[in-house]
Amino acid sequence: MKQEPLLQVKNLRIVVEQSRETSTPLIHGVSFDVYKSEIVGVVGESGSGKSLTSLSILQLLDEKLSIESGSITFGESKLRLQELPEKEMRSIRGKQIAMVFQEPMSSLNPLMRCGKQVDEMMEIHASKSKLEIKEHTLSLFRQVQLPDPERAYRAYPHELSGGQLQRVMIAMAISCNPLLLIADECTTALDVTVQKEILDLLKQLNKDLGISILFISHDLDVISQISDRVIVMKDGRIVEQGNIEQIFKAPKDSYTMRLIASKPPLGVKLDRLPKPRSFETSIGDDGDFNDFTERFIQKHQISATSMELRRKMLEEAENVLQVRNLVKSYPIKSNFWGKPTAYLKAVDNVNFVVKKGETVGLVGESGCGKSTLSKALLRLIEPDAGDVFFKGESVTDWNRKTLNRKRKEIQYIFQDPYSSLNPRHTIGYAILEPMTVHRILPTQKQRRERVEELLELVGLLPEHYSRYPHQFSGGQRQRICIARALSMNPEFIVCDEIVSALDVSVQAQVLNLLMELREQFDLSLLFVSHDLSIVKFVSDRLIVMKAGKIVEYGWSEDIYRDPQNDYTKTLFNAIPKPKTI
């Protein structure tokens, strides 16, 4: 007898109300099933409708959004969730259907201890004494493998790491033994090692407790590690769904192919990643994805001879940046009079060089010192000791006037492009202003023309000059920040996690652009990231950091092929491996 689905979504259509008379559809006739003890992955880029669909299951849509048609049926009694009154829905949320959100810090109450927040969930849905509830919470913390359950129970959210907070959220979600767990991008902001731990934990909970999981992500590699079946969404529609084998070995839709191919492969070194348009033009309606992938790799794989020639060229090139014994510490304990008594070395005796035209990758988990090091190079943070030399001149000896003058040659692109741009200024002004300050080109007219050239160079249009940051997507805003950095004609750019918040295909476009600009302007780059597949694609040499120290440093291909340090091996083993041929 065929098994009945635990959750059944049929022809779901969600609209946003524009006025009393008009509305705009956001979800267009979405249909899918989730069976008991099954893990279903939902993948797609930002704006594809993944989270909106999951929120509609729990009836948590914004008041301007509504389900226009379709049905959401749950459980053996075939409850039609969209027709239930709010009181009945509250009895289902948390008890029968639970959700783990993407950002645990914003989901947890910062004024309540973590243990009490899990207790509160059971106080609402379970008839147990306070002592029984506390014991159950501690057992849940042990079940989700929190390192010190008693400490975690007493801790406030800010006292735990991102991975630990996500475990608290999972403990809260499973506290009432739900039938269905919705995990919405719950590993996106985590380091690869923590991400692997969370994925393993969810799989174990699925196996041990029989919980069905709807796992939402924009990363197909992550989806491939956990799911039994995959749903691919784009623009509020399901474009493809099937089992892991079907989706990863023989995808049918060009959008699915684009998502798979946009992630840099680990097995080969490419000079570029596929462009979105290439899937429509090169594959066509009846094309073969694996054939296209093989042809693309053959065409764009960097040969061993080319890599050897580039190594020799870089070895002979001049040093653009040289770092010697750099140290940066922060006080972590003080005595009664406020005098520091203990320090944390965020950067501990670091040494490396960056050659002209070279990209050096900097990887490590959160808190290893990557961002502190990269900011200390430009004296955005003042180092405690050591030396930084830029083209032979000591950066640490520059006075404020010299530092301000030289900063046009050393640029920094931050992780979040939106917070890097003034929302009150047009993007044209944002690029033009530093050119005016540093007197790049003689007249404003010439500067304006240069800004328009830079916008075209990074794939935008001259008419975008007068638009504001909020009128652009995340990927476009990152392009604007790249254009602003290039406006100074720099020789060295620090790229600090600049693609971590982007969808995979937008990420691929920005990475391609960066590589093209490096070749065109002979730029030197320090590329900071926790994504090892991206760092492998862009970097010539690789620095691996742990606890403020460099634990491995060398040619990236050599380190990826044969890592020497145990920490590096752990990082590489944690990378989600795509299930392609």
C-alpha positions as CSV (number, residue, x, y, z in Angstrom):
1,M,0.0,0.0,0.0
2,K,1.3,3.4,-1.0
3,Q,2.4,5.6,2.0
4,E,0.4,8.8,2.6
5,P,2.5,12.0,2.7
6,L,3.0,13.6,6.1
7,L,2.9,17.1,4.4
8,Q,1.2,17.8,1.1
9,V,1.3,21.2,-0.6
10,K,-0.9,21.5,-3.7
11,N,-1.0,24.3,-6.2
12,L,0.0,26.9,-3.5
13,R,-0.3,30.4,-4.7
14,I,0.8,33.3,-2.5
15,V,0.1,37.0,-3.3
16,V,1.2,40.3,-1.9
17,E,-1.5,43.0,-1.6
18,Q,-0.5,46.2,-3.5
19,S,-3.8,47.9,-2.9
20,R,-7.4,47.0,-2.2
21,E,-7.9,46.1,-5.8
22,T,-4.6,44.7,-6.9
23,S,-2.2,42.0,-5.8
24,T,1.0,40.5,-7.2
25,P,1.7,36.7,-7.1
26,L,4.9,35.6,-5.4
27,I,4.4,31.9,-5.3
28,H,3.0,30.3,-8.4
29,G,1.2,27.0,-8.1
30,V,3.8,25.1,-6.0
31,S,3.1,21.4,-5.3
32,F,5.2,18.9,-3.3
33,D,5.0,16.2,-0.7
34,V,7.1,15.3,2.4
35,Y,6.8,11.7,3.7
36,K,7.4,10.3,7.2
37,S,11.1,10.0,8.1
38,E,12.2,11.7,4.8
39,I,14.6,14.6,4.3
40,V,13.5,16.9,1.4
41,G,15.9,19.6,0.3
42,V,14.6,22.9,-1.1
43,V,17.2,24.8,-3.1
44,G,17.2,28.1,-5.0
45,E,18.6,31.6,-4.9
46,S,17.4,34.6,-2.9
47,G,13.9,35.5,-3.9
48,S,13.1,32.1,-5.3
49,G,10.3,31.6,-2.7
50,K,11.9,29.0,-0.5
51,S,11.4,30.7,2.8
52,L,8.0,32.1,1.9
53,T,6.8,28.6,1.1
54,S,8.1,27.3,4.5
55,L,6.5,30.2,6.4
56,S,3.2,29.5,4.8
57,I,3.3,26.0,6.2
58,L,3.4,27.4,9.7
59,Q,1.0,30.2,8.8
60,L,3.6,32.9,9.6
61,L,3.2,35.1,6.6
62,D,3.3,38.8,6.8
63,E,-0.1,40.5,7.1
64,K,0.3,41.9,3.5
65,L,0.8,38.4,2.2
66,S,-2.0,35.8,1.8
67,I,-2.6,32.4,0.3
68,E,-4.9,33.1,-2.7
69,S,-5.4,29.4,-3.6
70,G,-4.1,25.9,-3.1
71,S,-3.9,23.7,0.0
72,I,-1.4,22.7,2.7
73,T,-2.4,19.4,4.3
74,F,-0.6,17.9,7.3
75,G,-0.7,14.7,9.3
76,E,-2.9,11.6,9.4
77,S,-6.0,13.6,10.1
78,K,-5.4,15.7,6.9
79,L,-5.5,19.0,8.7
80,R,-5.8,21.9,6.2
81,L,-3.4,24.3,7.8
82,Q,-4.4,27.5,6.0
83,E,-8.0,27.0,7.2
84,L,-7.2,26.5,10.9
85,P,-7.9,29.3,13.4
86,E,-4.8,30.9,15.0
87,K,-5.5,29.2,18.4
88,E,-5.3,25.7,16.8
89,M,-2.2,26.7,14.7
90,R,-0.4,27.7,17.9
91,S,-1.0,24.2,19.3
92,I,0.7,22.8,16.1
93,R,3.7,25.2,15.9
94,G,6.5,23.8,18.0
95,K,4.7,20.6,19.0
96,Q,4.0,19.0,15.6
97,I,5.8,21.3,13.2
98,A,9.0,23.0,14.4
99,M,11.3,25.5,12.6
100,V,15.0,26.3,12.9
101,F,15.7,29.7,11.4
102,Q,18.8,30.9,9.6
103,E,20.1,33.4,12.2
104,P,19.9,32.0,15.8
105,M,21.1,35.3,17.4
106,S,18.0,37.2,16.1
107,S,15.7,34.2,16.9
108,L,16.7,33.9,20.5
109,N,15.8,36.4,23.2
110,P,19.1,38.1,24.2
111,L,17.8,38.8,27.8
112,M,16.9,35.2,28.6
113,R,19.2,32.3,29.3
114,C,19.3,29.7,26.6
115,G,18.1,26.9,28.8
116,K,15.1,28.9,30.0
117,Q,14.1,29.6,26.3
118,V,14.0,25.8,25.6
119,D,12.1,25.3,28.9
120,E,9.5,27.9,27.8
121,M,8.7,25.8,24.7
122,M,7.9,22.8,26.8
123,E,6.0,24.8,29.4
124,I,3.6,25.7,26.6
125,H,3.2,22.3,25.0
126,A,4.1,19.7,27.6
127,S,2.5,18.8,31.0
128,K,5.7,18.4,33.1
129,S,7.0,19.8,36.3
130,K,9.7,22.5,36.1
131,L,12.4,20.1,37.3
132,E,11.4,17.5,34.7
133,I,11.5,20.2,32.0
134,K,15.0,21.3,33.1
135,E,16.2,17.7,33.1
136,H,14.7,17.2,29.6
137,T,16.4,20.4,28.3
138,L,19.8,19.3,29.6
139,S,19.3,15.9,28.0
140,L,18.4,17.7,24.7
141,F,21.6,19.7,25.0
142,R,23.5,16.5,25.4
143,Q,21.6,15.0,22.4
144,V,22.6,17.9,20.2
145,Q,26.2,17.6,21.4
146,L,26.7,20.9,23.1
147,P,30.1,20.6,24.8
148,D,29.0,21.7,28.3
149,P,25.2,21.4,28.7
150,E,25.1,22.9,32.2
151,R,27.0,26.0,31.0
152,A,24.9,26.3,27.9
153,Y,21.8,26.1,30.0
154,R,22.9,29.1,32.1
155,A,24.5,31.1,29.2
156,Y,22.9,34.0,27.5
157,P,22.9,33.9,23.6
158,H,25.9,36.3,23.3
159,E,28.0,33.9,25.4
160,L,27.8,31.0,22.9
161,S,29.3,30.6,19.4
162,G,27.2,30.6,16.2
163,G,27.4,26.8,16.0
164,Q,26.4,26.4,19.6
165,L,23.4,28.7,19.2
166,Q,22.2,26.7,16.2
167,R,22.4,23.6,18.4
168,V,20.3,25.4,21.0
169,M,17.7,26.2,18.3
170,I,17.7,22.6,17.2
171,A,17.2,21.4,20.8
172,M,14.3,23.8,21.1
173,A,12.8,22.6,17.8
174,I,12.9,18.9,18.8
175,S,11.9,19.5,22.5
176,C,8.3,18.5,21.9
177,N,9.1,15.6,19.5
178,P,7.6,17.2,16.3
179,L,6.7,15.2,13.3
180,L,8.2,17.7,10.8
181,L,11.3,20.0,11.2
182,I,11.7,22.9,8.9
183,A,15.4,24.0,8.7
184,D,15.6,27.3,6.9
185,E,19.2,28.1,5.8
186,C,20.4,26.9,9.3
187,T,24.0,26.2,8.2
188,T,24.6,29.2,5.8
189,A,26.5,31.4,8.2
190,L,28.6,28.6,9.8
191,D,32.1,27.5,9.2
192,V,32.6,24.3,7.2
193,T,33.5,22.2,10.2
194,V,30.5,23.5,12.3
195,Q,28.3,23.1,9.2
196,K,29.3,19.5,8.9
197,E,28.5,18.9,12.6
198,I,25.0,20.4,12.2
199,L,24.3,18.4,9.0
200,D,25.5,15.2,10.8
201,L,23.3,16.0,13.8
202,L,20.2,16.6,11.7
203,K,20.8,13.3,9.9
204,Q,21.2,11.5,13.2
205,L,18.0,13.0,14.6
206,N,16.2,12.0,11.4
207,K,17.5,8.4,11.9
208,D,17.0,8.1,15.6
209,L,13.7,10.0,16.1
210,G,12.1,9.5,12.7
211,I,11.6,13.3,12.3
212,S,10.8,14.4,8.7
213,I,13.0,17.4,7.6
214,L,12.3,20.1,5.1
215,F,15.9,21.4,4.6
216,I,16.1,24.8,2.8
217,S,19.4,26.1,1.4
218,H,20.8,28.0,-1.6
219,D,23.8,25.6,-1.7
220,L,23.3,22.4,-3.7
221,D,26.5,20.8,-2.3
222,V,25.0,21.1,1.2
223,I,21.6,19.8,0.0
224,S,23.3,16.8,-1.6
225,Q,24.8,15.8,1.8
226,I,21.6,15.6,3.7
227,S,18.6,15.1,1.4
228,D,16.7,12.1,0.0
229,R,14.8,14.2,-2.5
230,V,15.4,17.7,-3.9
231,I,13.1,20.5,-4.9
232,V,14.6,23.3,-7.1
233,M,12.8,26.7,-6.9
234,K,13.1,29.8,-9.1
235,D,11.0,32.9,-9.2
236,G,8.3,31.4,-7.0
237,R,8.0,28.2,-9.1
238,I,9.3,24.6,-8.8
239,V,11.4,24.1,-11.9
240,E,12.6,20.6,-11.1
241,Q,12.3,18.0,-8.4
242,G,13.5,14.4,-8.0
243,N,15.8,12.2,-6.0
244,I,19.5,13.0,-5.5
245,E,20.7,10.8,-8.4
246,Q,18.3,12.5,-10.9
247,I,19.1,16.1,-9.8
248,F,22.9,15.8,-9.5
249,K,23.7,13.3,-12.3
250,A,21.1,14.3,-14.9
251,P,19.5,17.7,-14.2
252,K,16.8,18.7,-16.7
253,D,16.4,22.4,-16.2
254,S,19.1,24.9,-17.2
255,Y,18.6,26.7,-13.8
256,T,19.5,23.5,-11.9
257,M,22.5,23.0,-14.1
258,R,23.6,26.6,-13.4
259,L,23.4,26.1,-9.7
260,I,25.4,22.9,-9.8
261,A,28.1,24.4,-12.1
262,S,28.4,27.8,-10.3
263,K,30.3,26.2,-7.4
264,P,34.0,26.0,-8.1
265,P,35.1,22.4,-8.5
266,L,37.7,21.0,-6.0
267,G,39.2,18.4,-8.3
268,V,40.5,20.8,-11.0
269,K,41.7,24.4,-11.3
270,L,39.7,26.5,-13.8
271,D,40.5,30.0,-15.1
272,R,36.8,30.9,-14.9
273,L,33.4,29.6,-14.0
274,P,30.4,29.1,-16.4
275,K,28.3,32.2,-17.1
276,P,24.5,31.9,-16.6
277,R,23.8,32.6,-20.3
278,S,26.1,29.7,-21.4
279,F,23.6,27.1,-20.1
280,E,20.8,28.4,-22.4
281,T,23.1,28.9,-25.5
282,S,25.4,25.9,-25.1
283,I,23.1,23.2,-23.8
284,G,19.8,24.1,-25.3
285,D,16.6,22.2,-24.7
286,D,17.9,18.7,-25.4
287,G,21.5,19.1,-24.4
288,D,23.5,17.0,-22.0
289,F,24.7,18.7,-18.8
290,N,27.5,16.3,-18.1
291,D,28.7,16.7,-21.7
292,F,28.6,20.5,-21.3
293,T,30.5,20.2,-18.0
294,E,33.2,18.0,-19.5
295,R,33.6,20.4,-22.5
296,F,33.8,23.4,-20.2
297,I,36.4,21.8,-18.0
298,Q,38.5,20.8,-21.0
299,K,38.4,24.3,-22.3
300,H,39.1,26.2,-19.1
301,Q,41.2,23.8,-17.0
302,I,44.6,25.4,-16.1
303,S,47.2,22.9,-17.1
304,A,50.1,21.8,-14.9
305,T,52.5,23.5,-17.3
306,S,50.6,26.8,-17.1
307,M,50.5,26.6,-13.3
308,E,54.3,26.0,-13.2
309,L,55.0,28.9,-15.5
310,R,52.8,31.2,-13.3
311,R,54.6,30.0,-10.1
312,K,58.0,30.9,-11.7
313,M,56.7,34.3,-12.8
314,L,55.4,35.0,-9.3
315,E,58.5,33.9,-7.6
316,E,60.5,36.4,-9.7
317,A,58.0,39.2,-9.2
318,E,58.5,42.0,-6.7
319,N,56.9,42.0,-3.3
320,V,53.9,44.2,-3.1
321,L,53.2,43.4,0.5
322,Q,55.5,41.8,3.1
323,V,54.4,41.0,6.7
324,R,56.9,40.3,9.4
325,N,56.1,39.1,12.9
326,L,52.8,40.9,13.1
327,V,51.0,40.8,16.5
328,K,47.6,42.1,17.6
329,S,46.2,41.3,21.1
330,Y,43.0,42.1,22.9
331,P,42.5,42.3,26.7
332,I,40.2,39.6,28.0
333,K,40.6,40.0,31.8
334,S,41.1,43.1,34.0
335,N,41.8,43.6,37.7
336,F,39.8,45.6,40.2
337,W,41.3,48.9,38.8
338,G,40.5,48.0,35.2
339,K,44.1,47.2,34.2
340,P,44.3,44.2,31.8
341,T,45.7,41.1,33.3
342,A,45.2,38.6,30.4
343,Y,45.3,39.0,26.6
344,L,44.0,37.1,23.6
345,K,46.4,37.1,20.7
346,A,44.1,37.5,17.7
347,V,47.2,37.7,15.4
348,D,50.2,35.9,16.7
349,N,53.6,36.4,15.0
350,V,52.3,36.2,11.4
351,N,54.7,36.3,8.4
352,F,53.9,36.1,4.7
353,V,54.4,38.0,1.4
354,V,52.1,38.9,-1.5
355,K,53.8,39.3,-5.0
356,K,52.7,41.7,-7.7
357,G,49.8,40.2,-9.6
358,E,49.3,37.4,-7.1
359,T,46.2,36.3,-5.2
360,V,46.8,34.9,-1.7
361,G,43.9,33.1,-0.1
362,L,43.4,33.4,3.7
363,V,41.2,30.7,5.3
364,G,40.2,29.6,8.7
365,E,37.2,29.3,11.0
366,S,35.5,32.2,12.6
367,G,37.6,33.7,15.3
368,C,40.9,32.5,13.9
369,G,42.1,36.1,13.2
370,K,41.5,36.5,9.5
371,S,39.7,39.8,9.6
372,T,41.9,41.2,12.4
373,L,45.0,40.4,10.3
374,S,43.5,41.9,7.1
375,K,42.5,45.1,8.9
376,A,45.8,45.4,10.6
377,L,47.6,45.4,7.3
378,L,46.0,48.7,6.4
379,R,46.1,50.0,9.9
380,L,42.3,50.0,10.1
381,I,43.3,48.3,13.4
382,E,46.6,49.3,14.8
383,P,48.9,46.3,15.3
384,D,50.8,45.9,18.6
385,A,54.1,44.7,17.1
386,G,55.7,43.6,13.9
387,D,56.1,45.3,10.5
388,V,54.1,45.6,7.3
389,F,55.9,46.7,4.2
390,F,54.1,48.0,1.1
391,K,56.5,48.1,-2.0
392,G,59.4,48.3,0.4
393,E,58.0,51.1,2.6
394,S,57.0,50.5,6.2
395,V,53.2,50.9,6.6
396,T,53.6,50.8,10.4
397,D,55.9,53.9,10.2
398,W,53.6,56.0,8.1
399,N,52.2,59.1,9.9
400,R,48.5,59.8,9.5
401,K,48.9,62.1,6.5
402,T,51.1,59.6,4.6
403,L,48.7,56.8,5.5
404,N,45.7,58.7,4.2
405,R,47.6,59.5,1.0
406,K,48.8,55.9,0.5
407,R,45.4,54.3,1.1
408,K,44.4,54.9,-2.4
409,E,47.0,52.3,-3.5
410,I,45.7,49.8,-0.9
411,Q,42.0,49.2,-1.0
412,Y,39.6,47.1,1.2
413,I,36.4,45.6,0.1
414,F,34.2,44.6,3.0
415,Q,31.9,41.6,3.5
416,D,28.6,43.5,3.6
417,P,28.2,45.8,0.6
418,Y,25.0,47.4,1.8
419,S,26.6,48.7,5.1
420,S,29.6,49.8,3.1
421,L,27.5,52.2,1.0
422,N,25.8,55.4,2.3
423,P,22.1,54.8,1.6
424,R,21.6,58.6,1.2
425,H,24.1,58.9,-1.7
426,T,23.8,57.6,-5.2
427,I,26.2,54.9,-6.2
428,G,27.8,57.3,-8.7
429,Y,28.6,59.7,-5.9
430,A,29.9,56.8,-3.7
431,I,32.5,56.0,-6.5
432,L,33.2,59.6,-7.4
433,E,33.8,61.0,-3.9
434,P,37.1,59.1,-3.1
435,M,38.3,60.1,-6.6
436,T,37.6,63.8,-5.7
437,V,39.3,63.5,-2.3
438,H,42.5,61.9,-3.8
439,R,42.4,64.1,-6.9
440,I,42.2,61.3,-9.3
441,L,42.0,63.0,-12.8
442,P,42.0,66.8,-13.2
443,T,38.3,67.6,-13.6
444,Q,34.9,66.4,-12.3
445,K,33.8,65.8,-15.8
446,Q,36.6,63.4,-16.4
447,R,35.9,61.7,-13.1
448,R,32.3,61.3,-14.0
449,E,33.2,59.7,-17.3
450,R,35.6,57.4,-15.4
451,V,32.9,56.3,-13.0
452,E,30.6,55.4,-15.9
453,E,33.5,53.4,-17.5
454,L,34.0,51.6,-14.2
455,L,30.3,50.8,-13.9
456,E,30.4,49.2,-17.3
457,L,33.6,47.4,-16.4
458,V,31.9,45.6,-13.5
459,G,28.8,44.7,-15.5
460,L,26.5,47.6,-14.6
461,L,25.2,50.4,-16.8
462,P,26.2,54.2,-16.9
463,E,22.6,55.1,-16.2
464,H,22.9,53.4,-12.8
465,Y,25.0,56.3,-11.8
466,S,22.0,58.2,-10.3
467,R,20.4,55.2,-8.4
468,Y,20.7,54.5,-4.7
469,P,22.1,51.3,-3.0
470,H,18.6,49.9,-2.1
471,Q,17.7,49.7,-5.8
472,F,20.3,47.0,-6.4
473,S,20.7,43.4,-5.5
474,G,23.4,42.0,-3.2
475,G,25.6,41.0,-6.1
476,Q,25.2,44.3,-7.9
477,R,26.1,46.2,-4.7
478,Q,29.2,44.1,-4.4
479,R,30.1,45.1,-8.0
480,I,29.6,48.7,-7.0
481,C,32.1,48.3,-4.1
482,I,34.6,46.7,-6.5
483,A,34.2,49.6,-8.9
484,R,34.8,52.0,-6.0
485,A,38.0,50.2,-5.0
486,L,39.2,50.3,-8.6
487,S,38.5,54.0,-8.9
488,M,41.7,54.6,-6.9
489,N,43.8,52.7,-9.3
490,P,45.1,50.5,-6.4
491,E,47.9,47.9,-6.6
492,F,46.7,45.8,-3.7
493,I,43.1,44.9,-2.6
494,V,41.9,43.1,0.5
495,C,38.7,41.2,-0.3
496,D,37.2,40.3,3.1
497,E,34.5,37.6,2.7
498,I,33.1,39.5,-0.3
499,V,31.0,36.7,-1.8
500,S,29.9,34.8,1.4
501,A,26.4,36.4,1.4
502,L,25.8,36.0,-2.3
503,D,23.9,33.3,-4.2
504,V,26.1,30.7,-6.0
505,S,25.5,32.0,-9.5
506,V,26.0,35.6,-8.5
507,Q,29.0,34.5,-6.6
508,A,30.4,32.9,-9.8
509,Q,29.9,36.1,-11.7
510,V,31.7,38.2,-9.1
511,L,34.6,35.7,-8.9
512,N,34.9,35.7,-12.7
513,L,34.9,39.5,-12.7
514,L,37.6,39.6,-10.0
515,M,39.9,37.3,-11.9
516,E,39.4,39.3,-15.1
517,L,40.2,42.5,-13.3
518,R,43.3,41.0,-11.7
519,E,44.7,40.1,-15.2
520,Q,43.7,43.4,-16.7
521,F,45.2,45.7,-14.0
522,D,47.9,43.3,-12.6
523,L,46.3,43.6,-9.2
524,S,47.6,41.8,-6.1
525,L,44.8,40.4,-3.9
526,L,44.4,39.0,-0.4
527,F,41.2,37.0,-0.6
528,V,39.7,36.2,2.8
529,S,37.1,33.5,3.1
530,H,35.9,30.4,5.0
531,D,34.8,28.7,1.7
532,L,37.7,26.5,0.7
533,S,36.4,25.7,-2.8
534,I,36.2,29.5,-3.7
535,V,39.6,30.1,-2.2
536,K,41.1,27.3,-4.3
537,F,39.6,28.8,-7.5
538,V,41.0,32.3,-6.9
539,S,44.3,31.9,-5.1
540,D,47.8,31.2,-6.1
541,R,49.1,30.7,-2.6
542,L,47.1,29.8,0.5
543,I,47.4,30.8,4.2
544,V,45.6,28.6,6.7
545,M,45.0,30.3,10.1
546,K,44.0,28.9,13.5
547,A,43.9,30.8,16.8
548,G,45.9,33.7,15.4
549,K,48.7,31.6,14.0
550,I,49.5,30.5,10.4
551,V,49.5,26.7,10.5
552,E,50.1,26.2,6.8
553,Y,51.3,28.4,4.0
554,G,52.2,27.5,0.4
555,W,51.0,27.0,-3.1
556,S,47.3,26.4,-3.0
557,E,47.3,23.4,-5.3
558,D,50.0,21.7,-3.3
559,I,48.1,22.3,0.0
560,Y,44.8,21.0,-1.4
561,R,46.5,18.0,-2.9
562,D,48.5,17.1,0.2
563,P,47.8,19.1,3.4
564,Q,50.4,18.7,6.0
565,N,48.6,20.2,9.1
566,D,45.9,18.2,10.9
567,Y,43.7,21.4,11.2
568,T,44.0,21.9,7.4
569,K,43.0,18.3,6.8
570,T,40.0,18.7,9.1
571,L,38.9,21.8,7.1
572,F,39.2,20.0,3.8
573,N,37.3,16.9,5.1
574,A,34.4,19.1,6.2
575,I,33.9,20.6,2.7
576,P,30.5,19.4,1.3
577,K,31.3,17.3,-1.7
578,P,29.0,17.8,-4.7
579,K,27.4,14.6,-6.0
580,T,28.3,15.1,-9.7
581,I,30.0,12.6,-12.0
